[in-house]
Amino acid sequence: MNLRVEKITPDIHGFSQLKAESIELGFNMLRRLDDNWRNGTNRFDLPGEKLLGLFSDHELIGVGGLNQDPFMTNCRAGRVRHLYLAQRYRGMKLGTLLLQQIIQDAVIHFAFINTHAPGAAFSFYERAGFHCLADQEISTHRLQLIAVTE
């Protein structure tokens, strides 16, 4: 299995198949990603933002992005968005590989990164160093990149 991670758009070959699988499994993140890309709401083109695809040989097997967090007024807040890995590739640490690439160099632009994960992904994010945010509705987890000083 030859793996590579690169910047993508939802127009890339294989995205529609991955989106269909995610919807069939009850996840809407790739549908929202596609809708927001097409209507121009989110193009992952602000400073610090990126949309990445994980490929096994020539097959797109995972997608995920990093945005400036649109739900926070703090301009140093990032947000992992639309992270999805094809079902047959789960349990192989490939989601972790993709997440690491998404957050690589994020400290240049962001002090912390939030996400709103489905319950099934809580342990995935916690193993990656994210902390549960039990008191917030809009974000379930946060990864602190820069130490908070009091």
Phi, psi and omega in degrees: 000115176265115183257145172209151177239132179209162177293142182221176166230165178294354178277354183292147178302131178101343181295317183297324177292318179295320178297316180298318178298315182298319179295317179300328180272004175091015178252137183250004186297323181282332173295314179297318178303310181297313179300313182292327176294312184292325180272001175083004181294323182216109179246008179053043185238011175273163180307131179087353184269152176198151173238121186242151173240142175256128182242140168250113192055246181252008183263129175286119183242351180202154181218147173186156182218171177230127178238163160294136185291112183287351183262002182234146177277345179289115183288352178261018179260125175256170180211124172287130184231143166057036180284123181212135176237134179308139187305319185287353179255003181285155180080012181243011181069014180283329174296321177295317177302313180296315179300318179300321179290325179296317185268356178301132179067008181297332182299339177299324185248336190232145175272332178205163181232129176257164169207161173238096187265147170292154183309324181295343182257001182305310183294327177301309181292322180293323175296333180275002177101000177283146178252142180293137177249081185294338186263010182238145178269324189277341179225139178261333186215154179220139172249116180277123181261326181241131182301138177275127178252142182250000000 
